[in-house]
Amino acid sequence: MFTGLIQEVGILARFIQRGNYHLLTIDAEMSARVKAGDSIACDGACLTVTEVVSGSFTVEASQETKQRTILSDYSPGRGIHLEQALQIGARLDGHFVTGHIDDCGTIGTMKRVGDSTEIEIRFNRKYDPLVVEKGSIAINGISLTVNRCLSGLLSVNVIPHTIEKTTIREWCVGQKVNVEFDIVGKHILKIQQSVSSKSLTKEKLFESGW
């Protein structure tokens, strides 16, 4: 579990295929704090550390990860958002992010609004029920707030601090991004799909843990 608050931008030093999976070696100061077996959100995708050496660590990405994420767009020298797993009892300043990418979105527009930047993301319309105005969304692992949503389209507003601490300043229209929708919305949608709307009551929601 993660929060969507980027701790560091690492640099992809090596990207190789081995069998049906990929190995990513990332140069990062974080390597001094991680060990083999740790989970790291890399551009929002939860990957497992397999090796740590001075100044860098290596993670494995499966074929499923490649199909679900922007992994195919990676090449050495790319900046990657990094976040270590959330510790129990730690402050939650973003929102609950699982590290399981739902969709590869596409940047539609980017424009300055005062000192901030408004970004429109296009995504698969089947995920429309999971996007709500002022709800949470994770884009390349960054916890952001949805300002506006239409079918297959959402917009977020990014403050200068976030732009400075992430790779957003390097983003461009047409670029693919990892999108993870809010886990709370997923659970509610699952409940709605499992029972008819007429039989969905407060009691059933309580029984399901809400």
Secondary structure, DSSP 4 states (H G I P E B T S, - for coil): -B-S---EEEEEEEEEEETTEEEEEEE-GGGGT--TT-EEEETTEEEEEEEEETTEEEEEE-HHHHHHSSGGG--TT-EEEEEEPPPTT----S--B-S---EEEEEEEEEEETTEEEEEEE--GGGGGG--TT-EEEETTEEEEEEEEETTEEEEEE-HHHHHHSSGGG--TT-EEEEEE-HHHHHHHHHHHHS-TTT--HHHHHHTT-
